[in-house]
Amino acid sequence: MKGRCMCGAVSFDATPAEAAYHACHCEMCRRWTGSAFLGITVKGDRLKFEGAEHIRTIQSSEWAERAWCGKCGTGLYYHVTAEGPYSDSYEMSLGTFDDPGKLKFDREIYVDHKSPNVALQGAETSLTRAEVLAMFSIPEEGQDQ
């Protein structure tokens, strides 16, 4: 699948790990996007960027970084940088893909942290903050994503 930022300075070819997208309602994702983050999982070896020199990143937690286009500000991805089973996984922003219409909505996480009046339908799996932290073996104290 192909995608790009708003201005086109950064574009990519990606092969999703599955034909699905996910929603995250954690505080960081809400602040980063203004609502829930909708992402498509792509392993690093299945992702190729053009214009990578325009990508800016910030280490947003001990285990991940977030990236955006340095020219237009489009949020590009959440990337797991820590070692482990999810190492080198990218959650690419759904809105940056040219045609994500063939993907299904399958997972919603941090459902207990949703913004008021946000209701997404169709997720096969819904996990709370505690369930997500347990899944990733992350200590509960002060962690979001």
N, C-alpha and C positions, 0 to 999 in steps of 0.2 A: 504494500500500500504506500502511496505517496502522500506527502504533506509538506506544509511550510508555515512560516510565521506570517503575520499580517502584511509586512512589507516585502517579503520574498527574499530577504538577505540570507535566511537560513531555510534550507529545504532538506527533506530526508526521504529515504526509501526504507521501509520497515516491514518485517514479517512478524505479525502478532503471534504471541505464544498460544493464543486460542482465539476463536472467532467471537470475542466478547469484550465488553468494557465494564468498568467498575466505578463506583462512587465512594468518595471518602468525605466524611463530615467532621474530621478532626479540626481543632482550632487553627492549626497552621494552614491546612488546606483552605478553610473558610477565609482566613485572612489573605492568603495568596490569591485566591480566585474571586473573592467576594461572595461566594456561595459554596456549594460542594465541588470538589475536584472530580471530574470525570476523566478516567484514564484507561489506556490500552496497554497491557503488559507486553514488552518486547525485550528479549535478551540482547545484551550488547553485541554479540556476534551476528545478530540478525538486523542490525541497524547501521545505516550509512548516511552521514551528513554531508551536505554541500554548504559552504559558507560557515564552517565550524569556527572560524576566527571571530565571528560575531556572537558566539554563544558566551554568555556570562553565567557564572555559578556562585552559589553560596552553600556552605556546609550548614544545613539547617538543623541537623541533629548529629549525634555521635555516629549514626549509621547511614546517613543519607544526605544528598545534596539536591538542590532545586536549581533549575536553569531557565533562562529567558533569552530572547534576542536582545542584544545590546543596542540595536538601532531603533526598534519599534516597541520593545517591552513585552512582546507576546510570551506568555508562560509556555515553556516547551516540555519540560519533564521533571519528574521526581526520580532520582537514581539511587539505588541502594549501593553504598560504597563499602559496607562492612562485609567481612567474611561470613560465609554461611550459605544455607540453601537458597537464599534469595539474592546472593551476591551477583552484581552486575545486571540486575533487572532494572529496566526503565519503565516507569508509568508515563507514557506519552500522553499529552493532553488531547482528548478526543476532538476538540475543536480545531486542532491543527491539521487533521487528516482531510484530504480532498473529498473522500467519499466513505464515511464510516457507516453508512446506512445498512450494510449487510451484517453488522455486528449486533449481537443481542446484549441486553443489560442483564448481568448475572450476579453481581455481588455489590452489597452496600455495607460499608464499615463505619464504625463510630456512630451508629444510628442513635445512640443515646446523647449525642452532641449535635444533632441537627439544628439548624436555624429554625426559628418558629415559622410555621406554615409551609415548610418545604416538604413536599410529598412526592417521592419518586415511586413509580410502580413497575412491577415485573421482575424484581431481583429474586433469584432463586435462593440466595443466601444473604442473611442480615446478621451482622455481628456488632456487639457492643465494644466499647473501648477496652474493657477488661478481657473480653474474649480475644481481641486482636493482639493485645500485649502478651497474653498467654501463648498464643499461636507463634509469636516471634521470640518468645522467651525474653521479653524485655521487662525489667523491674517496673512496678506500678508507680513508684514515687516520681511525680513531676514530669512524666513523659507524655508526649502527644504523638507526633510522627515526624 
